[in-house]
Amino acid sequence: MKALVTGASSGIGRELVKLLCSEKDNRVMGVARNEKALIELRENFKECFIPVQADLSTKSGVDLVVKEAVEKLGEIELLVNNAGFGLYKRILDHTDEELVSMTMVNFISPILLTKKLVDAMKPGSTVVYVITAGVYVILDDLPIYGLLYF
Ligand SMILES: NC(=O)c1ccc[n+]([C@@H]2O[C@H](COP(=O)([O-])OP(=O)(O)OC[C@H]3O[C@@H](n4cnc5c(N)ncnc54)[C@H](OP(=O)(O)O)[C@@H]3O)[C@@H](O)[C@H]2O)c1
């Protein structure tokens, strides 16, 4: 299987890369900003893992991922939009940059990636959006983060 996993440098994304690369013949492209963590995965999983250092808070970062995925994976069977973050702040305490960045990474980039990669996905492929329980409950400490997934 050929898979693209965002947020591959830690947590859920990194564990998913490990799982996918434990199966023979899988190829996994992993996206994150942390170069050291990406290099470590490449060293551990060799040709199974293709690192892409990109910032998904920017449209140029999304475009870079799309270009690399099409060139190096070709057909994609699994897209996991996992990259995301929350800030423990009241809404009005967020800076402009934090608001734009969180909206891009958590909400807009996953949709852009899906839209731009859908032509590289054959029928029956899977797109996963990792979201949050904040969809169902009010997260007082994480107000923007919870709202973004509604
Ligand atoms: N852990 C939980 O309890 C929980 C609960 C509900 C939902 N979630 C969601 O599940 C997903 C994974 O969570 P996690 O706990 O595994 O988080 P994590 O360990 O903090 O990992 C987040 C990943 O997102 C990447 N990321 C963040 N900002 C990015 C950016 N601007 N560009 C590219 N990549 C970026 C990080 O990579 P770099 O920093 O290297 O860029 C990292 O690989 C997130 O979407 C999170 O919101 C988690």
PDBQT file of the ligand as one rigid body, heavy atoms in Angstrom, charges set to zero:
ROOT
HETATM    1  N1  LIG A 201      -3.387  13.202  21.538  1.00  0.00    +0.000 N 
HETATM    2  C1  LIG A 201      -4.666  13.455  21.789  1.00  0.00    +0.000 C 
HETATM    3  O1  LIG A 201      -5.161  13.295  22.897  1.00  0.00    +0.000 OA
HETATM    4  C2  LIG A 201      -5.566  13.932  20.685  1.00  0.00    +0.000 A 
HETATM    5  C3  LIG A 201      -6.907  14.028  20.942  1.00  0.00    +0.000 A 
HETATM    6  C4  LIG A 201      -7.758  14.447  19.928  1.00  0.00    +0.000 A 
HETATM    7  C5  LIG A 201      -7.257  14.759  18.691  1.00  0.00    +0.000 A 
HETATM    8  N2  LIG A 201      -5.927  14.689  18.463  1.00  0.00    +0.000 N 
HETATM    9  C6  LIG A 201      -5.455  15.050  17.141  1.00  0.00    +0.000 C 
HETATM   10  O2  LIG A 201      -4.704  13.978  16.637  1.00  0.00    +0.000 OA
HETATM   11  C7  LIG A 201      -3.665  14.467  15.796  1.00  0.00    +0.000 C 
HETATM   12  C8  LIG A 201      -2.330  13.941  16.266  1.00  0.00    +0.000 C 
HETATM   13  O3  LIG A 201      -2.188  14.262  17.621  1.00  0.00    +0.000 OA
HETATM   14  P1  LIG A 201      -0.923  13.840  18.472  1.00  0.00    +0.000 P 
HETATM   15  O4  LIG A 201      -1.353  13.737  19.881  1.00  0.00    +0.000 OA
HETATM   16  O5  LIG A 201      -0.256  12.676  17.840  1.00  0.00    +0.000 OA
HETATM   17  O6  LIG A 201      -0.079  15.184  18.349  1.00  0.00    +0.000 OA
HETATM   18  P2  LIG A 201       1.486  15.471  18.302  1.00  0.00    +0.000 P 
HETATM   19  O7  LIG A 201       2.280  14.369  18.922  1.00  0.00    +0.000 OA
HETATM   20  O8  LIG A 201       1.647  16.862  18.836  1.00  0.00    +0.000 OA
HETATM   21  O9  LIG A 201       1.756  15.472  16.736  1.00  0.00    +0.000 OA
HETATM   22  C9  LIG A 201       1.272  16.472  15.920  1.00  0.00    +0.000 C 
HETATM   23  C10 LIG A 201       1.914  16.324  14.557  1.00  0.00    +0.000 C 
HETATM   24  O10 LIG A 201       1.416  17.392  13.730  1.00  0.00    +0.000 OA
HETATM   25  C11 LIG A 201       2.525  17.977  13.084  1.00  0.00    +0.000 C 
HETATM   26  N3  LIG A 201       2.311  19.380  12.807  1.00  0.00    +0.000 N 
HETATM   27  C12 LIG A 201       1.903  20.349  13.670  1.00  0.00    +0.000 A 
HETATM   28  N4  LIG A 201       1.944  21.548  13.068  1.00  0.00    +0.000 NA
HETATM   29  C13 LIG A 201       2.396  21.326  11.796  1.00  0.00    +0.000 A 
HETATM   30  C14 LIG A 201       2.679  22.169  10.695  1.00  0.00    +0.000 A 
HETATM   31  N5  LIG A 201       2.540  23.511  10.773  1.00  0.00    +0.000 N 
HETATM   32  N6  LIG A 201       3.111  21.614   9.544  1.00  0.00    +0.000 NA
HETATM   33  C15 LIG A 201       3.284  20.262   9.457  1.00  0.00    +0.000 A 
HETATM   34  N7  LIG A 201       3.047  19.421  10.472  1.00  0.00    +0.000 NA
HETATM   35  C16 LIG A 201       2.620  19.954  11.627  1.00  0.00    +0.000 A 
HETATM   36  C17 LIG A 201       3.691  17.808  14.061  1.00  0.00    +0.000 C 
HETATM   37  O11 LIG A 201       4.929  17.828  13.356  1.00  0.00    +0.000 OA
HETATM   38  P3  LIG A 201       6.040  18.986  13.447  1.00  0.00    +0.000 P 
HETATM   39  O12 LIG A 201       5.881  19.687  14.749  1.00  0.00    +0.000 OA
HETATM   40  O13 LIG A 201       7.327  18.260  13.269  1.00  0.00    +0.000 OA
HETATM   41  O14 LIG A 201       5.729  19.862  12.272  1.00  0.00    +0.000 OA
HETATM   42  C18 LIG A 201       3.418  16.424  14.621  1.00  0.00    +0.000 C 
HETATM   43  O15 LIG A 201       4.000  15.445  13.800  1.00  0.00    +0.000 OA
HETATM   44  C19 LIG A 201      -3.761  15.990  15.833  1.00  0.00    +0.000 C 
HETATM   45  O16 LIG A 201      -4.492  16.441  14.734  1.00  0.00    +0.000 OA
HETATM   46  C20 LIG A 201      -4.507  16.231  17.117  1.00  0.00    +0.000 C 
HETATM   47  O17 LIG A 201      -5.196  17.449  17.064  1.00  0.00    +0.000 OA
HETATM   48  C21 LIG A 201      -5.075  14.276  19.417  1.00  0.00    +0.000 A 
ENDROOT
TORSDOF 0
